[in-house]
Amino acid sequence: MDQMHTINEVKQATEFVTRIISAYSARPESLISILQDIQTQYRYLPEDILRQVATELGLPLIQVYGVATFFRAFSLTPRGKHSISVCLGTACHVRGGRSVMEEMERQLGIKNGETTPDMLFTLESVNCLGACALGPVVVIDGSYHGKVSSGKIKKLLAEYSKETSRSKK
């Protein structure tokens, strides 16, 4: 039964990727857009799917991997449901960005660049988020949170954890 489920998942993934590629008329110049759509679905770019993309677009696999590894927005490893970016740029650093990052790491039990074992959060640092006046700044799933202190982190993480548990019901 497990194997059948896995075969069904592979078939669905293959069909999904084929639909995305077709939506871009299988044009190799649409590679970045295709990879963005795939990553939106899976939260990373699985190896077998990159191979399929290369085959269907008629591109060398090394070219597809080159694009997937060049752009920081792409990930070859699974990412959490919620993406957390902590600004460590000069303005945020001066206002306590490093201690915010350290507290995030402590609360989540992971280091910068890692994903929690439950696949709920991925934590990463960035050099600037363009909101220097609000520093230190944390962005979770595209939502900016300004003037974050170590004391606010537990509440902030709890909000996103609750949101996830509500959406599972």
Residue pairs with C-beta under 8 A, 6 or more apart in sequence:
10 48
13 46
13 48
13 49
14 52
16 41
17 38
17 49
17 52
17 53
17 56
18 52
18 56
20 34
20 37
20 38
21 34
21 53
21 56
21 57
23 37
24 30
24 33
24 34
26 56
26 57
27 57
28 57
28 58
28 59
31 53
31 57
31 59
31 63
31 64
31 67
32 67
32 71
34 53
34 57
35 45
35 53
35 64
35 67
35 68
35 74
36 73
38 45
38 49
38 53
39 45
39 73
39 74
39 75
42 49
42 78
43 75
43 78
43 79
43 80
43 81
44 75
44 76
44 77
44 78
44 79
45 68
45 74
45 75
45 76
47 76
50 61
50 64
50 65
50 68
51 61
53 59
53 64
54 60
54 61
54 63
54 64
57 64
67 74
68 74
68 76
69 76
77 115
78 115
78 119
79 115
79 122
80 115
80 116
80 119
80 120
80 121
80 122
81 119
81 120
81 121
81 164
82 120
82 121
82 122
82 140
82 141
82 160
82 164
83 121
83 122
83 124
83 140
83 141
84 104
84 121
84 122
84 123
84 124
84 138
84 139
84 140
85 124
85 125
85 126
85 129
85 138
85 139
85 140
86 92
86 97
86 100
86 101
86 104
86 112
86 123
86 124
86 125
86 126
86 136
86 137
86 138
87 97
87 125
87 126
87 127
87 128
87 129
87 131
87 135
87 136
87 137
87 138
87 139
88 97
88 98
88 101
88 125
88 126
88 127
89 97
89 126
89 127
89 128
89 129
89 132
89 135
91 132
91 133
91 135
92 100
92 129
92 132
92 135
92 136
92 137
93 136
94 135
95 135
95 136
95 147
96 136
96 149
96 150
97 135
97 136
97 137
99 150
100 136
100 138
100 148
100 149
100 150
100 153
101 112
101 125
102 150
103 150
103 153
104 123
104 138
104 153
104 157
105 111
105 112
105 123
107 153
107 154
107 157
108 116
108 121
108 123
108 157
109 116
110 116
110 121
110 123
111 123
112 123
112 124
112 125
113 123
113 124
113 125
114 122
114 123
115 121
115 122
115 123
116 122
120 160
120 161
120 164
121 157
121 160
126 139
129 137
129 139
129 144
131 137
131 144
131 146
133 146
134 144
134 146
134 147
135 146
135 147
136 147
136 148
136 149
137 144
137 145
137 146
137 148
138 144
138 145
138 148
138 156
139 145
140 156
140 160
141 160
145 152
145 156
148 156
